[in-house]
Amino acid sequence: MDPTDALILNFDDSVLPLSRSTGIDLGTWQEEIRFGCRMSSLRRLQAAIVLALAQQPRIVFMGSGDYHHVTCLLLERYRNLGQPIQLVVFDNHPDNMRYAFGIHCGSWVWHASRLPFVAQVHVLGITSTDVEAAHAWENHLRPLMADKVRYWCVGRNLSWMKRLGIKHSHSFSSMQLLLKAFAETIATTAEPIYLSIDKDVLAPEDAHTNWDQGVMRVEELQQAISLVGKRIIAVDVVGEVSAYRYNSLFKRVLSGMDGQPAIPQEDLAEWQAQHQRINEALLESLMPG
C-alpha cells in the first residue's frame, strides 16, 4: 500500500470505492466485532490487520458506526510517539457509556481515555439525550470529572454535570457557537491530534446512518477539520449506512434496546452513494495533492 493511500477496513461492504484507497476484506469478522466484542476479539483483530496499519495510512474508513470501538486499535499506533496526543471525536453520542461485556461502539471513548498517551478527549456535536440526567448513571463520570473527557453538545441540558463539579463539558444553542468555543479551547493546546469522525454527527439532510443523528452540516464538519488540520496525525471515519442481522440473539437484543433504526433496502444504494460523495470530500480536505 502506498503511504499516501487511505485504508478501508471492509467489514460490511458499506464504504463504496474511493480514490487513492486500498481495502482489506474483513467480512468474516463482522459478526464477532460489529456493535461490541470481548477485548480478546479486538486483540485478535489487531493481529490480523497489523501489516496494513504498519503502512501508517493517514485515513482509515471502517464502515458503520457499529465499528467505532475499532478506533482503540488504531490509536495504539501512537503509544510510542514520544509525546501525548489529543483525541478529537465528532459524534452524535458520547461513546463514554458503561458496558459490562468488553467494549462496544458506545463505550470506546472510556477505554481511549485510559490510554496514558491520550492527553484529553473532546467529543463534539452531541445532540443525543445520553448526556442528560436520565442517563447520567450510564456515563463514566471519572474521566469527565478529571477533565480527561469533555462533551461538546448542542441543545442538551447538562445542569446535572455542573452540580457534580464537571466544569468543562458544555452545551450550545448552535453548532457555530460550539465550533467557535472549541477553536478557542484547542488553540490553548499543542499536542498532535488524532481525529475520529462518526458521520452520525451529521444532519439527516446530508447523510443517513445506522444511528440517530445530530445537526452538523457537512460544511461545518469541513470547517471544524480546518481548525485543527495542521496538527492532525491520523483520521478514522465511521458512520456509513449498512443493513445487518446478527446471528447472536444477545447482539440483536442489545442493538434493539439501543434503538437502532431499520434500514430500508430500497434506499440503501442511494444513501451509500451520499456517503461516498462525503468521503471523497473528506479525502480532498485531509489528503490534498
Buried (B, 14 or more C-beta within 10 A) or exposed (E): BEEEBBBBBBBBBBBBEBEEBBBBEBEEBBBBBBBBBEEEBBEBBBEEBEEBBEEEBBBBBBBBBBBBBBBBBBBBBBEEEEEBBBBBBBBBBBBBBEBEEBBBBBBBBBBBBEBEBBBBBBBBBBBBEBBBEEBBEBBBBEBBBEEBBBBBBBEBEBEBBEEEEBEBBBBBEEBEEBBEEBBEBBEEBEBBBBBBBBBBBBBEEBBBBBBBBBBBBBEBBBBBBEBBBEBBBBBBBBBBBBEBEBEEEEBEEBBEEBEBEEBEEEEBEEBBEBBBEBBBBBBEBBBEE
